[in-house]
């Protein structure tokens, strides 16, 4: 017998978003601190490698969990208990955890070992995100946030402590070690601290769900890959035309804004996703009402975030990069606008994803990557390395407008005649 979760009301959706925002606050602070410390103590190339690896890990991790979740929504119209007891998942995570020790030991011996560390940490993040978001939806649906909070707070505390120890005790090339440890604690704490949401599904059915997620959601896979590449496209355009130091400054500012806004806005997107999926099967009007709630919450948070960034960005960047801070601050505003528009589009496109327009959404994301890269390359001679931020803002704004127009069209086409 498959147990399903009854998705709460819109009021619960608001509380879910605030809970997720609280849960993800410490990891956001951890990533910001680590970025600033690494930038001060490493060569630009080392920091760039760290930033790109973290971006890849986050993209693959979020994509993996989203495939499974979308498959559950499509196949069952409700969220099931998390498939944590699957031997496939346990075997994969356990093998990676056991292999991470010798890989970390060998990492200073060769370039191949460093790539192995990056691969291992990426796989750790990939596996743990599947488990983490399953736990999140389960505890939100059952109104049991205590286990989730305990897991996240413990994981963040361990990550902060290990990051400080590594930076203080190891040499300047410890960025790969830091990535590995962060991923290890993410996976280990998720597996060890939240095992109570046991699964009642047969192993055969679990494997079917994982295969179904890959087989039926290939358009979602394209979208998630495009969304990951989108926030590399501006950097790729700059890479051949600016020095490593300038590019590292650009990546640092972009990471500070992206990670901060991702955890602020992402709390709304992730929390509203099950509510939108549930309401879509009941009423289009209710679906649009949930979307409007999400947009209103994002506008309110954007106002507060803008004030906070206005006050905190100059002193933080002054400490991190010194004399280049005044120029780097100019990057903050277009990047903040770009990420705000992008996250707004995530809320607007959820009804389209579940309403059969996922192919359109994926195509729009791929086209946006091309637009951002082309604009950044074209504007380099005019704006210098700030061209990447301007191109990203223009591309994300265009994407949001396109999604909004598609949502309005879908709304009227889907309305009962």
C-alpha positions in Angstrom: 0.0 0.0 0.0 1.5 3.3 -1.1 1.1 6.1 1.4 0.6 9.6 0.1 1.1 13.0 1.6 -1.9 15.4 1.7 -0.4 18.7 0.6 -1.4 21.6 3.0 -3.2 24.8 2.2 -1.7 28.1 0.9 -1.3 29.2 4.4 0.8 26.2 5.1 2.7 27.0 1.9 3.7 30.4 3.4 4.9 28.7 6.6 6.8 26.1 4.6 8.6 28.8 2.7 9.6 30.5 5.9 10.7 27.2 7.4 12.8 26.4 4.4 14.4 29.9 4.5 15.4 29.3 8.1 16.7 25.8 7.4 18.9 27.0 4.5 20.2 30.2 6.3 23.3 28.5 7.9 24.5 26.8 4.7 24.2 30.1 2.9 26.3 31.9 5.5 28.8 28.9 5.3 29.2 29.2 1.6 29.6 33.0 1.8 32.3 32.8 4.5 34.2 30.0 2.7 34.1 32.0 -0.6 35.5 35.1 1.1 38.2 33.2 3.0 39.3 31.2 -0.1 39.4 34.2 -2.3 41.7 36.0 0.2 44.1 33.0 0.6 44.2 31.3 -2.8 45.4 32.0 -6.3 42.6 33.1 -8.8 42.8 29.8 -10.6 42.3 27.8 -7.4 39.3 29.9 -6.5 37.8 29.6 -10.0 38.1 25.9 -9.8 36.3 25.8 -6.5 33.5 28.1 -7.7 32.9 26.1 -10.9 32.9 22.8 -9.0 30.4 24.1 -6.4 28.2 25.3 -9.2 28.3 21.9 -11.0 27.6 20.1 -7.7 24.6 22.3 -7.0 23.2 22.0 -10.5 23.5 18.3 -10.6 22.2 17.8 -7.1 19.1 20.0 -7.6 18.5 18.4 -11.0 18.6 14.8 -9.6 16.1 15.5 -6.9 13.8 17.4 -9.2 13.6 14.5 -11.7 12.4 12.2 -9.0 9.9 14.7 -7.5 8.4 15.6 -10.9 8.0 11.9 -11.7 6.1 11.3 -8.4 3.8 14.2 -9.2 3.2 13.0 -12.8 2.6 9.4 -11.9 0.6 9.7 -8.7 -0.7 13.3 -8.4 0.6 13.3 -4.8 3.9 13.1 -3.0 4.8 9.7 -1.6 7.0 8.7 1.3 10.7 9.2 0.5 12.4 6.1 -0.9 15.3 6.2 1.6 15.4 2.4 2.1 16.3 1.7 -1.5 19.3 -0.6 -1.7 20.4 1.2 -4.8 20.6 4.6 -3.1 22.1 3.2 0.1 24.7 1.2 -1.8 25.7 4.2 -4.0 26.0 6.6 -1.0 27.9 4.1 1.1 30.4 3.3 -1.6 31.1 6.9 -2.2 31.5 7.6 1.5 34.0 4.8 1.8 35.9 5.9 -1.3 36.2 9.5 -0.2 38.9 8.8 2.4 41.7 7.4 0.2 40.8 9.9 -2.6 41.3 12.8 -0.2 44.7 11.3 0.9 45.8 11.0 -2.7 44.6 14.4 -3.8 48.0 16.2 -3.4 49.8 13.6 -5.4 48.5 14.2 -8.9 46.2 16.2 -11.0 44.2 13.0 -11.7 43.6 12.7 -7.9 42.3 16.2 -7.7 39.8 15.5 -10.5 38.8 12.4 -8.6 38.1 14.5 -5.5 35.9 16.8 -7.6 34.1 13.8 -9.1 33.6 12.2 -5.7 32.3 15.3 -4.1 29.9 16.0 -7.0 28.5 12.4 -6.7 28.1 13.0 -2.9 26.2 16.1 -3.5 24.1 14.5 -6.2 23.1 11.6 -4.0 22.5 13.6 -0.8 20.2 16.1 -2.5 17.9 13.3 -3.6 17.5 12.3 0.0 17.4 15.8 1.4 14.5 17.1 -0.7 12.6 13.9 -0.2 13.0 14.4 3.5 12.0 18.0 3.1 8.7 17.3 1.4 7.9 14.4 3.7 8.3 16.5 6.9 6.5 19.5 5.4 3.6 17.2 4.5 3.5 15.6 7.9 4.1 18.9 9.8 7.3 17.4 11.4 10.0 20.0 10.8 12.1 19.2 13.9 14.1 16.3 12.3 14.8 18.5 9.2 16.0 21.4 11.3 18.1 19.2 13.5 19.8 17.7 10.4 20.4 21.0 8.7 21.7 22.8 11.8 24.1 19.9 12.7 25.4 19.7 9.1 26.0 23.5 8.9 27.8 23.5 12.3 30.1 20.7 11.2 30.8 22.3 7.8 31.7 25.7 9.4 34.0 24.1 11.9 35.8 21.9 9.3 36.1 24.8 6.9 37.8 27.0 9.5 40.1 24.2 10.5 41.1 23.4 6.9 41.7 27.0 6.0 43.9 27.6 9.1 45.8 24.3 9.1 46.3 23.4 5.5 48.2 25.0 2.6 46.6 27.2 -0.1 45.7 24.3 -2.3 43.1 22.9 0.2 40.1 24.1 -1.9 39.5 20.6 -3.2 39.7 19.2 0.4 37.1 21.8 1.5 34.8 20.8 -1.3 35.1 17.1 -0.4 34.5 17.7 3.3 31.5 20.0 2.7 30.0 17.3 0.4 30.8 14.5 2.8 29.0 16.3 5.7 26.0 17.0 3.5 25.6 13.4 2.6 26.5 11.9 5.9 24.3 14.1 8.0 21.4 13.6 5.6 21.7 9.9 5.8 22.4 9.6 9.5 20.3 12.3 11.1 17.0 11.9 9.2 16.4 8.1 9.0 13.0 8.1 10.7 11.1 8.7 7.4 11.4 5.1 6.5 10.0 3.9 3.2 7.1 1.4 2.8 7.6 0.9 -0.9 8.9 -2.3 -2.4 12.4 -2.1 -3.7 11.2 -2.9 -7.3 8.8 0.0 -7.2 11.5 2.4 -6.0 13.8 1.4 -8.9 10.8 1.9 -11.2 10.3 5.5 -9.9 14.0 6.3 -10.5 13.9 5.0 -14.0 10.6 6.7 -14.7 12.0 10.0 -13.6 14.8 9.7 -16.2 12.6 8.2 -19.0 9.6 10.5 -18.8 11.2 13.8 -17.7 13.9 14.2 -20.3 12.6 17.7 -21.0 13.1 18.6 -17.3 16.7 17.2 -17.6 17.3 19.6 -20.5 15.9 22.5 -18.5 18.0 21.9 -15.5 21.2 21.5 -17.6 20.3 24.7 -19.4 19.7 26.6 -16.2 23.1 25.5 -14.9 24.9 26.5 -18.1 23.0 29.9 -18.1 25.0 31.1 -15.1 28.2 30.0 -16.6 27.6 31.6 -20.0 28.5 35.1 -18.9 31.7 33.8 -17.3 32.7 31.8 -20.3 32.3 34.8 -22.5 34.6 36.8 -20.2 37.2 34.1 -19.7 39.0 34.6 -23.0 39.1 38.4 -22.7 40.0 39.3 -19.1 42.8 38.3 -16.7 42.3 35.5 -14.2 42.3 38.0 -11.3 39.5 40.1 -12.9 37.5 37.0 -13.7 37.9 35.7 -10.2 36.6 39.0 -8.8 33.6 38.8 -11.1 33.0 35.2 -10.1 33.3 36.1 -6.4 30.7 38.9 -6.6 28.4 36.7 -8.7 28.7 33.8 -6.2 28.0 36.1 -3.3 24.8 37.4 -4.9 23.7 34.1 -6.5 24.1 32.0 -3.3 22.4 34.6 -1.1 19.5 35.1 -3.5 19.2 31.4 -4.2 18.6 30.5 -0.6 16.2 33.4 -0.1 14.1 33.0 -3.2 14.7 29.3 -3.5 12.9 28.8 -0.2 9.7 30.1 -1.9 10.1 28.1 -5.1 10.8 24.8 -3.4 8.1 25.2 -0.8 5.4 26.3 -3.3 6.2 23.5 -5.8 4.1 20.8 -4.1 1.2 23.1 -3.5 1.1 24.2 -7.2 1.3 20.6 -8.3 -1.6 19.6 -6.0 -3.8 22.6 -6.9 -3.3 22.1 -10.6 -5.4 18.9 -10.4 -8.2 20.7 -8.5 -8.6 24.2 -9.8 -6.7 26.5 -12.2 -7.9 29.5 -10.2 -6.3 28.0 -7.0 -3.1 27.3 -8.9 -2.9 30.9 -10.0 -3.6 32.0 -6.5 -0.7 30.0 -5.1 1.5 31.6 -7.9 0.4 35.1 -6.9 1.2 34.3 -3.2 4.7 33.3 -4.2 5.3 36.4 -6.4 4.1 38.6 -3.5 6.4 36.9 -1.1 9.3 37.3 -3.5 8.7 41.0 -4.0 8.6 41.6 -0.3 11.9 39.6 0.2 13.5 41.4 -2.7 12.8 44.8 -1.1 14.5 43.6 2.2 17.3 41.9 0.3 18.1 45.0 -1.7 18.4 47.2 1.4 20.6 44.5 3.0 22.9 44.3 0.0 23.1 48.1 -0.3 24.4 48.2 3.3 26.6 45.1 3.4 28.1 44.7 -0.1 30.6 47.6 0.0 32.2 46.7 3.4 32.3 42.9 2.5 33.8 43.5 -0.9 36.3 46.0 0.5 37.5 43.3 3.0 37.6 40.6 0.2 39.2 42.5 -2.7 40.5 45.8 -1.3 41.1 48.5 -3.9 38.9 46.9 -6.6 35.8 47.0 -4.3 34.4 50.2 -5.7 34.3 48.8 -9.2 33.0 45.4 -8.1 30.1 47.0 -6.2 28.8 48.1 -9.6 28.3 44.4 -10.5 26.0 43.8 -7.6 22.9 45.6 -8.9 22.6 44.0 -12.3 23.4 40.6 -10.8 20.8 41.1 -8.1 18.2 42.0 -10.7 19.1 39.0 -12.8 18.7 36.5 -10.0 15.5 38.1 -8.8 14.0 37.8 -12.3 15.2 34.3 -12.7 13.7 33.1 -9.4 10.4 34.9 -10.2 10.3 32.9 -13.5 10.7 29.7 -11.5 7.5 30.4 -9.7 5.6 31.5 -12.8 6.7 28.4 -14.8 5.6 25.7 -12.3 2.0 25.6 -13.7 3.5 25.3 -17.2 5.8 22.5 -16.2 2.9 20.4 -14.8 0.5 21.6 -17.5 2.3 20.1 -20.5 4.5 23.1 -21.5 7.8 21.8 -20.2 9.2 21.6 -23.7 8.5 25.3 -24.3 10.1 26.2 -20.9 13.2 24.1 -21.8 13.6 25.7 -25.2 13.3 29.1 -23.7 16.0 28.3 -21.2 18.4 27.0 -23.9 17.7 30.1 -26.0 18.5 32.4 -23.0 21.9 30.8 -22.6 22.7 31.7 -26.2 21.4 35.3 -25.7 23.4 35.9 -22.6 26.7 34.6 -24.1 26.1 36.6 -27.3 25.3 39.8 -25.5 28.2 39.4 -23.1 30.6 38.9 -26.0 29.2 41.9 -27.9 29.2 44.3 -25.0 32.8 43.5 -23.8 34.3 46.3 -25.8 31.9 48.8 -24.3 31.5 47.8 -20.6 34.5 45.6 -20.0 34.0 42.7 -17.5 30.7 44.4 -16.3 29.3 43.3 -19.6 28.7 39.8 -18.2 26.4 41.2 -15.4 24.5 43.4 -17.8 24.0 40.5 -20.3 22.8 38.2 -17.5 20.3 40.8 -16.3 18.9 41.4 -19.9 18.7 37.6 -20.6 16.9 36.8 -17.3 14.5 39.7 -17.7 13.7 38.5 -21.2 13.2 34.9 -20.0 10.8 36.0 -17.2 8.7 38.1 -19.6 8.5 35.1 -22.0 7.4 32.8 -19.2 4.8 35.3 -18.0 3.4 35.6 -21.5 3.3 31.8 -21.9 1.6 31.5 -18.5 -1.1 34.0 -19.4 -1.7 32.1 -22.7 -1.9 28.8 -20.8 -4.3 30.2 -18.3 -6.8 31.3 -20.9 -6.4 28.1 -23.0 -6.9 26.0 -19.9 -9.9 27.9 -18.5 -13.2 26.0 -18.8 -15.3 27.1 -21.8 
